[in-house]
């Protein structure tokens, strides 16, 4: 008989609905049962696209003997980390405090009150690879809970104290552009000089960290003390990822991370949030370099999103699985014989380009890649290769597809909407902006609850409360669409969602936004952090949102709140600056805002020429506003009171509080922007 997960909507939870484990969904009923039966809680957290989650499920959760032990000794709760990142964040932190590396599946053991006392990630069914067998772990922890309560109580108290302390942000002062330069210098020293990315394996894309380096290089060039090695570190990484096995060369889109240092072998899951951030970063790099490879990867990834990742109603789905037919990567890899059969006389050239050999490059199969010779070839050769890829994509389409998690997540959608809006402007692709607008409307319709947002939605049901990142990323998306479309309703959304955060998430004592609302579910700790995780930090994103809202509206309260956000977390730089990338990038926007105002009729070709000049330049964080002639800016805007020059569409470029002389041609505006 199905367990209680059969009543859920999460594809990950539904994957476990027929397990012999008596799984409970997260909620008060499960913990009440644990208290009534005086049993500890086994909390298992994963997600639908997670390969090792599938492995542990097949080995243990589908095993009747192991399930019987779980049912006898524990109340078992299953959580989708994408649906409840607030829950996952707490217990991942607890695992780290136990001295263990986090990840999924997360396996934590809790008291009936939800307090953690021990945990791990993947456990094999029997002891191997230096890991204890899952049944041994279950029996040992159950016995310890029953016979050694003082040890459990000690662990609970220590972890509770550590979790509470971790959520106490460290305020500080003295953040400056010079500090950002120092961070960039230290990060550059940690980049792999051959393959890019942070040294070692596994390798994650880390778009926020790469943006820190990119911004640092732009600042250095502006000051006349250029650090080209910072730029090169970013471009080396983007090229290696774009030509490695991390990228799906047939269907578009990037996998979550690479298991090796050469970007060859990923875990093959594709996540919406990674691809959103990489579309944004590739766009920034293309605006500077005009590198055709980056343009191709943006276009192909957007095509994949449009083809495979649109959920019910027009918003974007969450993930594609790593596994199909019970095997990791089976959908994506090839044998030499399959390539020969599909391409015939064209096979030899394709195999040489894409690293196809008789024994493959991964488990006797081939992950298509061009990492050894990443440079694009002549137009005729690339056109032929594109034809070959189309043939293989058609062949691949008949394979059993990986699982599709079609739940709609507000924060992940916000990231992709903003990326599409920016890329649509940069590449002059209005259809990408329209795609973003359709998704935005779907999120508002499906997850909007008055002025509030839910976090997750599927099959007509919102299933989790809205978190900081949901409001922050959707507000940032609204502002991106406001710039791209000039529709006032988007600005209204951003202001309303920011008001919700100020009313229900702000810490009036130490500053900063909590992850959860003050009127939401009370968990064992109320998390607050500026650290990036799988998605950018909500506190970091809100720095950018507040800065933009201040310049668009003139409301000083937005500026004061942004300054409070900087002060709230500046002390964190002494603990660990690497996860603060988003916060650091948006702090630059607040400390030295770059504002460009174009005054002129929207349909005037001269106005459009000035706007296109800005769209074509790599200016992360820049704020662009078009005004009709005679329209007013807020009083404290540096360009307030400015008008057209000689009746012609005119641009004003302002750095900080100082505006340059007005210009009326794209060439003059580009000269003002500088190199």
C-alpha positions in Angstrom: 0.0 0.0 0.0 1.2 3.5 -0.7 2.4 5.5 2.3 1.4 9.0 3.1 3.6 10.6 0.5 1.0 9.5 -2.1 -1.0 12.5 -1.0 1.8 15.0 -1.8 2.5 16.8 -5.1 6.3 16.9 -5.1 7.7 14.5 -7.8 10.5 13.6 -5.3 8.1 12.7 -2.6 5.9 10.8 -5.0 9.0 8.7 -6.1 8.9 7.3 -2.5 5.1 6.8 -2.2 5.4 3.1 -2.8 8.4 2.4 -0.6 7.7 -0.1 2.2 9.0 2.7 4.6 6.1 4.3 6.5 7.2 7.8 5.3 5.6 10.9 6.7 5.6 14.3 5.1 7.2 17.1 7.1 4.7 18.6 9.5 3.3 18.6 13.1 1.6 15.3 12.7 4.8 13.4 12.2 6.5 15.0 15.2 3.4 14.4 17.3 3.6 10.7 16.4 7.3 10.6 17.4 6.5 12.1 20.8 3.5 9.8 21.3 5.6 6.7 20.4 8.8 8.1 22.1 10.8 7.4 18.9 13.5 9.5 17.3 12.9 10.9 13.9 14.8 9.8 10.8 14.8 12.8 8.4 15.7 12.1 4.8 16.2 15.1 2.5 16.8 14.9 -1.3 15.4 16.0 -4.6 14.1 14.4 -7.7 17.2 14.9 -9.9 19.7 13.6 -7.4 21.6 10.5 -8.5 22.8 9.4 -5.0 19.3 9.9 -3.7 18.1 7.3 -6.2 20.9 5.0 -5.2 20.0 5.0 -1.6 16.4 4.7 -2.3 16.9 1.6 -4.5 19.4 0.0 -2.0 17.6 0.8 1.3 14.2 2.4 1.1 12.9 -0.1 -1.4 14.4 -3.0 0.7 11.6 -4.5 2.9 14.0 -5.7 5.5 15.7 -2.3 5.9 12.3 -0.6 5.8 11.1 -2.8 8.6 13.9 -1.6 10.8 13.2 2.0 10.0 9.5 1.5 10.8 10.2 -0.3 14.0 12.7 2.1 15.4 12.0 5.6 13.9 9.3 7.9 12.6 10.6 8.5 9.2 10.1 11.9 7.4 10.9 12.6 3.8 11.5 16.2 2.6 12.1 17.6 -0.9 15.0 20.1 -0.4 13.7 22.1 -3.3 10.3 22.4 -1.8 11.5 23.1 1.7 15.0 24.8 1.5 14.3 26.3 4.9 14.2 22.8 6.5 17.2 21.6 4.5 19.3 24.6 5.4 19.0 24.0 9.1 19.9 20.4 9.0 22.7 20.8 6.4 24.2 23.3 8.8 23.8 20.9 11.7 25.6 18.2 9.7 28.5 20.6 9.0 28.8 21.3 12.7 29.2 17.5 13.3 32.3 17.8 11.1 30.8 16.1 8.0 30.5 17.2 4.4 27.0 18.1 3.4 25.0 17.0 0.4 22.1 14.9 -0.7 20.7 12.6 0.3 20.8 14.1 3.7 20.2 11.7 6.5 19.6 13.3 9.9 18.5 11.9 13.3 16.3 14.1 15.4 14.5 14.1 18.7 10.7 14.2 18.6 11.0 18.0 18.9 13.0 18.3 15.7 16.4 18.8 17.4 19.3 17.1 15.5 21.7 14.9 17.3 23.6 13.0 14.6 23.6 12.5 10.8 25.3 11.8 7.5 24.5 11.8 3.8 24.5 8.6 1.8 24.7 5.3 3.7 25.2 1.9 1.8 22.9 -0.9 2.9 25.9 -2.8 4.3 29.3 -1.5 5.3 31.6 -0.6 2.4 33.8 2.2 1.1 34.6 3.1 4.7 31.0 3.9 5.4 28.9 2.0 8.0 25.9 0.0 6.8 22.6 1.8 7.0 21.0 -1.0 9.2 23.9 -0.8 11.6 23.5 3.0 11.8 19.8 2.6 12.5 20.2 0.1 15.3 23.1 1.9 16.8 21.4 5.3 17.0 18.1 3.9 18.2 20.0 2.1 21.0 21.9 5.3 21.9 18.7 7.3 22.0 17.1 4.7 24.4 20.1 3.9 26.7 22.4 6.9 26.5 20.1 9.9 26.7 22.8 12.1 28.2 24.9 11.8 25.0 21.9 12.7 22.9 21.0 15.6 25.1 24.6 16.8 25.0 24.7 16.7 21.2 21.3 18.4 21.0 22.4 21.2 23.2 25.8 21.8 21.5 24.2 21.8 18.0 21.3 24.1 19.1 23.8 26.6 20.5 26.0 26.4 17.3 23.0 26.8 15.0 21.7 29.8 17.0 25.2 31.4 16.9 25.5 30.8 13.2 22.3 32.7 12.5 23.7 35.7 14.4 25.2 37.8 11.6 28.4 39.7 12.3 27.9 43.5 11.7 30.8 45.7 10.8 32.0 48.8 9.0 34.6 49.8 6.5 33.4 48.0 3.3 34.9 49.8 0.3 35.8 49.2 -3.3 39.4 48.5 -2.1 38.1 45.7 0.0 36.3 44.3 -3.1 39.6 44.4 -5.0 41.4 42.5 -2.2 38.7 39.8 -2.3 39.1 39.6 -6.1 42.8 39.2 -5.8 42.5 36.4 -3.3 39.8 34.6 -5.3 42.0 34.8 -8.5 44.7 32.9 -6.7 42.2 30.0 -6.2 41.3 29.6 -9.8 42.6 26.5 -11.7 45.2 27.9 -14.2 44.4 25.2 -16.8 40.7 24.4 -16.5 39.3 27.4 -14.7 36.9 27.2 -11.8 38.0 26.8 -8.2 40.9 24.4 -7.9 40.3 20.7 -7.4 37.3 18.5 -7.8 34.3 18.4 -7.7 33.8 21.6 -9.6 30.8 23.8 -9.5 30.2 26.7 -11.9 30.1 29.4 -9.0 28.8 32.3 -11.2 28.7 34.7 -8.3 32.5 34.2 -7.6 33.3 34.6 -11.3 31.3 37.8 -11.3 33.4 39.1 -8.4 36.4 38.6 -10.6 34.8 40.1 -13.7 33.7 43.2 -11.8 37.1 43.5 -10.2 38.7 43.5 -13.7 36.3 46.1 -14.9 37.1 48.4 -12.0 40.8 47.9 -12.5 40.5 48.9 -16.1 38.4 51.9 -15.3 41.1 53.0 -12.8 44.0 52.5 -15.3 45.6 49.7 -13.3 44.1 46.8 -15.3 44.3 43.2 -13.9 43.8 41.2 -17.1 44.5 37.9 -15.2 41.1 38.4 -13.4 39.3 38.7 -16.7 41.2 35.7 -18.1 40.3 33.5 -15.1 36.6 34.1 -15.9 36.9 33.6 -19.6 39.0 30.4 -19.1 36.3 29.0 -16.9 33.4 29.9 -19.1 35.1 28.4 -22.2 36.1 25.2 -20.4 32.6 24.8 -19.0 31.0 25.6 -22.4 33.1 23.1 -24.2 33.3 20.4 -21.5 31.0 17.6 -20.7 29.2 19.8 -18.2 27.4 21.2 -21.2 24.8 19.2 -23.2 26.2 19.7 -26.7 23.2 18.3 -28.3 20.2 19.7 -26.4 21.7 22.7 -24.6 21.9 23.5 -20.9 24.5 22.9 -18.2 24.6 20.1 -15.6 24.8 20.8 -11.9 28.6 20.2 -11.5 31.5 18.2 -12.7 32.9 15.3 -10.7 36.4 15.9 -12.0 38.6 19.0 -12.4 38.4 19.1 -16.2 34.6 19.7 -16.5 34.3 16.3 -18.3 32.0 14.1 -16.2 29.0 15.7 -14.5 26.3 14.3 -12.4 23.9 14.8 -15.2 21.0 16.6 -13.5 20.1 20.0 -15.0 18.9 22.6 -12.6 17.0 25.8 -13.6 18.9 28.0 -11.2 22.4 27.0 -12.5 21.4 27.7 -16.1 19.8 31.0 -15.2 23.0 32.2 -13.5 25.2 31.0 -16.4 23.0 32.7 -19.0 23.5 35.9 -17.1 27.3 35.5 -16.8 27.8 34.3 -20.4 25.8 37.4 -21.5 28.1 39.7 -19.5 31.2 38.0 -21.0 29.8 38.2 -24.6 29.0 41.9 -24.2 32.7 42.5 -23.7 34.3 39.9 -26.0 31.7 39.2 -28.7 32.9 35.6 -28.4 30.6 33.5 -30.7 30.9 30.5 -28.3 29.3 32.4 -25.5 26.5 33.7 -27.8 25.8 30.1 -29.0 25.7 28.7 -25.4 23.2 31.4 -24.4 21.0 30.8 -27.4 21.1 27.0 -27.1 20.4 27.1 -23.4 17.4 29.4 -23.8 16.2 27.1 -26.6 16.4 24.2 -24.2 14.5 26.1 -21.6 11.8 26.9 -24.1 11.7 23.4 -25.5 11.9 21.3 -22.4 11.5 23.3 -19.2 8.1 25.2 -19.5 5.7 23.9 -16.8 2.0 24.1 -16.7 0.8 27.7 -17.1 4.0 29.1 -18.6 6.4 29.3 -15.7 9.6 27.3 -15.6 10.1 23.8 -14.3 12.7 23.0 -11.7 15.0 20.1 -12.9 15.8 17.3 -15.2 17.0 14.1 -13.6 20.5 12.6 -13.8 19.1 9.1 -14.3 17.0 7.2 -16.8 16.3 3.5 -16.9 18.0 3.3 -13.6 21.4 4.5 -14.9 23.1 7.8 -14.4 23.7 9.7 -17.6 22.3 7.0 -19.9 20.2 9.5 -21.8 23.2 11.7 -22.6 26.2 9.3 -23.4 27.1 7.5 -26.6 29.1 4.6 -27.9 31.3 4.9 -30.9 29.0 2.4 -32.8 26.0 4.6 -32.2 27.8 7.6 -33.6 29.0 5.6 -36.6 25.5 4.4 -37.3 23.9 7.8 -37.0 26.4 9.9 -39.0 27.9 7.5 -41.5 30.7 9.1 -43.5 30.5 12.2 -41.3 31.3 10.2 -38.2 35.1 10.4 -38.4 35.2 14.2 -38.3 32.6 14.4 -35.6 34.3 11.8 -33.4 37.6 13.6 -33.7 36.0 16.9 -32.6 33.9 15.5 -29.8 36.3 13.1 -28.1 34.5 9.9 -29.3 36.7 6.7 -29.0 36.2 3.0 -29.0 36.4 2.7 -25.2 34.9 6.1 -24.5 36.0 8.7 -21.9 33.6 7.7 -19.1 32.6 4.1 -18.1 33.2 2.7 -21.6 30.9 5.4 -23.1 31.5 8.9 -24.4 30.4 12.2 -22.9 30.5 14.5 -25.8 32.9 17.4 -25.3 35.4 19.7 -27.0 37.5 20.6 -23.9 40.9 19.6 -25.4 40.5 21.9 -28.4 37.8 24.4 -27.4 38.4 27.0 -30.1 35.6 27.2 -32.7 36.6 26.3 -36.2 35.7 27.9 -39.5 32.1 28.7 -40.4 31.7 25.8 -42.9 33.1 23.2 -40.4 30.9 24.5 -37.5 27.8 24.4 -39.8 28.6 20.7 -40.6 29.0 19.9 -36.9 25.7 21.6 -36.2 24.0 19.4 -38.7 25.6 16.3 -37.1 24.4 17.4 -33.7 20.9 17.8 -35.0 21.0 14.3 -36.3 22.1 12.9 -32.9 19.6 15.0 -31.0 16.9 13.5 -33.1 18.3 10.0 -32.4 18.4 10.8 -28.7 14.8 11.9 -28.6 13.6 8.3 -28.9 15.5 7.2 -25.8 13.7 7.0 -22.4 13.9 10.5 -21.1 15.1 11.4 -17.6 12.6 12.3 -15.0 11.2 15.8 -15.2 10.4 17.7 -12.0 7.8 20.2 -13.1 7.1 22.0 -9.9 7.4 25.8 -10.1 9.7 27.5 -7.6 9.4 31.2 -7.2 13.0 32.0 -6.5 14.4 29.8 -9.4 11.9 31.3 -11.8 12.9 34.8 -10.7 16.6 34.0 -11.5 15.7 32.8 -15.0 13.2 35.6 -15.7 15.9 38.2 -14.9 18.5 36.4 -16.9 16.2 36.2 -19.9 15.3 39.9 -19.6 18.9 41.0 -19.6 19.9 38.6 -22.3 17.0 39.7 -24.5 18.2 43.2 -24.3 21.8 42.4 -24.9 21.2 40.1 -27.9 18.2 42.1 -29.2 15.9 39.1 -28.8 12.5 40.5 -27.8 11.1 37.0 -27.8 13.3 36.1 -24.8 11.8 39.1 -22.9 8.3 37.9 -23.9 9.2 34.4 -22.6 10.3 36.0 -19.3 7.1 38.0 -19.0 5.0 35.0 -19.6 6.8 33.1 -16.8 6.5 36.1 -14.5 2.7 36.3 -15.0 2.4 32.5 -14.3 4.4 32.8 -11.1 2.2 35.7 -9.9 -0.9 33.8 -10.8 0.1 30.4 -9.4 2.2 31.4 -6.3 0.8 34.9 -5.6 -1.3 35.1 -2.4 -2.3 38.8 -2.2 1.0 40.6 -1.5 2.6 37.3 -0.4 4.3 34.7 -2.4 4.4 30.9 -1.9 7.7 29.1 -2.6 6.5 26.1 -4.6 3.5 25.1 -6.8 2.5 22.0 -8.7 -0.8 20.6 -10.0 -2.9 23.6 -8.9 -1.5 23.7 -5.4 0.9 26.0 -3.6 2.8 23.7 -1.3 5.3 25.7 0.8 5.6 29.1 2.3 7.4 31.9 0.6 11.0 32.5 1.7 13.4 35.4 1.5 14.9 34.3 -1.8 11.4 34.0 -3.4 10.6 37.6 -2.7 14.2 38.8 -3.5 14.6 37.0 -6.8 11.1 37.8 -8.0 11.6 41.4 -7.1 14.8 41.5 -9.0 13.0 39.8 -11.9 10.3 42.4 -11.8 12.9 45.2 -11.9 14.6 43.5 -14.9 11.3 43.3 -16.7 10.5 46.9 -15.8 13.7 48.1 -17.5 13.1 45.9 -20.5 9.4 46.7 -21.0 8.9 50.0 -19.2 5.7 48.6 -17.7 4.9 50.2 -14.4 3.2 47.1 -13.0 6.6 45.4 -12.6 7.9 48.2 -10.4 4.7 48.0 -8.3 5.4 44.2 -7.7 8.9 44.9 -6.7 7.8 47.5 -4.2 5.1 45.3 -2.7 7.3 42.3 -2.2 10.0 44.5 -0.7 7.4 45.8 1.8 6.5 42.3 2.7 10.2 41.5 3.5 10.5 44.7 5.5 7.4 43.8 7.5 7.9 40.1 8.1 11.5 39.2 7.5 13.7 42.0 8.7 15.6 41.7 12.0 15.2 44.9 13.8 17.9 44.0 16.2 21.0 42.9 14.3 19.8 43.9 10.8 19.4 41.7 7.8 16.5 39.6 6.5 15.7 36.2 8.0 15.1 33.3 5.6 11.5 32.8 7.0 8.7 35.1 7.9 7.8 36.0 11.4 4.3 34.6 10.9 5.4 31.3 9.3 6.2 27.9 10.7 8.4 28.0 13.7 11.4 25.8 13.1 14.1 25.0 15.6 16.1 28.1 14.6 15.3 31.1 12.4 18.0 31.1 9.8 19.7 34.3 8.6 22.7 34.5 6.3 24.3 36.4 3.5 26.0 33.3 2.2 25.3 32.0 -1.2 24.2 28.4 -1.4 22.9 26.6 -4.5 21.1 29.9 -5.3 22.3 33.4 -4.6 21.8 34.8 -1.1 18.5 36.6 -0.6 20.2 39.3 1.5 22.7 39.8 -1.3 20.0 40.0 -4.0 18.0 42.5 -1.9 21.0 44.8 -1.8 20.6 45.2 -5.5 16.8 45.4 -5.4 16.9 48.2 -2.7 19.5 50.1 -4.6 17.5 50.1 -7.8 14.3 51.0 -6.0 15.9 54.0 -4.4 17.1 55.3 -7.7 13.8 54.6 -9.5 11.6 56.1 -6.8 13.8 58.6 -4.9 12.6 57.0 -1.6 15.5 57.4 0.9 14.1 54.6 3.0 15.3 52.1 0.4 18.8 53.6 0.5 18.9 53.4 4.3 17.7 49.8 4.3 20.5 49.0 1.7 23.1 50.6 3.9 21.8 48.7 6.9 22.1 45.5 4.9 25.8 46.3 4.1 26.5 47.1 7.8 24.7 43.9 9.0 27.1 41.5 7.3 30.4 43.4 6.8 31.8 41.5 9.8 31.2 38.2 8.0 34.2 39.0 5.7 36.4 38.0 8.6 34.8 34.6 8.8 34.6 33.6 5.1 34.4 35.9 2.1 34.0 33.2 -0.5 30.2 32.5 0.0 29.5 36.3 0.1 29.9 36.8 -3.6 26.3 38.0 -4.4 26.3 40.3 -1.4 29.7 41.8 -2.4 28.6 42.3 -6.0 25.4 44.1 -5.0 27.3 46.1 -2.4 29.4 47.6 -5.2 26.2 48.7 -6.9 25.2 50.6 -3.8 28.6 52.1 -3.1 29.3 53.3 -6.7 26.1 53.1 -8.7 26.3 53.5 -12.4 23.2 55.1 -13.7 22.4 55.9 -17.4 19.3 58.0 -18.2 18.2 58.3 -21.8 15.7 61.1 -22.5 13.7 60.7 -25.7 10.6 59.3 -27.2 10.6 55.5 -27.1 9.9 55.1 -30.8 12.5 57.6 -31.9 15.4 55.7 -33.7 17.9 58.0 -32.0 16.6 57.0 -28.6 16.8 53.3 -29.5 20.4 53.8 -30.7 21.4 55.2 -27.4 19.7 52.3 -25.6 21.3 49.7 -27.8 24.7 51.2 -27.1 24.2 50.5 -23.4 22.7 47.0 -23.9 25.8 46.0 -25.9 28.3 46.8 -23.1 29.3 44.6 -20.2 28.2 46.8 -17.3 27.1 44.5 -14.4 24.8 46.3 -12.0 24.2 49.3 -14.2 20.8 51.0 -14.0 19.3 52.1 -17.2 16.2 54.3 -17.4 14.5 55.8 -20.5 12.3 58.9 -19.9 9.9 60.6 -22.1 10.8 64.3 -22.8 9.5 66.4 -19.9 9.2 63.5 -17.5 10.7 64.0 -14.0 13.3 62.1 -12.1 13.3 61.9 -8.3 14.7 65.1 -6.7 17.8 63.4 -5.4 18.7 61.6 -8.6 22.0 63.0 -10.0 20.3 63.6 -13.3 17.2 65.3 -11.9 16.2 68.3 -13.8 18.2 67.3 -16.9 16.6 67.7 -20.4 17.2 66.9 -24.0 20.1 68.7 -25.7 19.0 70.7 -28.6 15.7 68.8 -28.8 17.5 65.5 -29.6 17.3 62.3 -27.6 20.0 62.6 -25.0 21.9 60.3 -22.6 23.3 61.2 -19.1 25.8 58.9 -17.5 26.2 59.3 -13.8 28.7 57.5 -11.5 27.8 57.9 -7.9 26.4 61.4 -7.5 28.3 62.9 -10.5 26.9 63.1 -14.0 29.0 63.5 -17.1 28.1 66.1 -19.8 25.1 65.1 -21.9 25.6 63.2 -25.2 23.3 62.6 -28.1 25.1 59.9 -30.2 25.8 56.2 -29.4 29.5 56.8 -30.2 29.8 59.6 -27.7 27.9 57.6 -25.0 30.2 54.6 -25.5 33.2 57.0 -25.1 31.7 58.2 -21.8 31.2 54.6 -20.6 34.9 54.0 -21.3 36.9 50.9 -22.2 
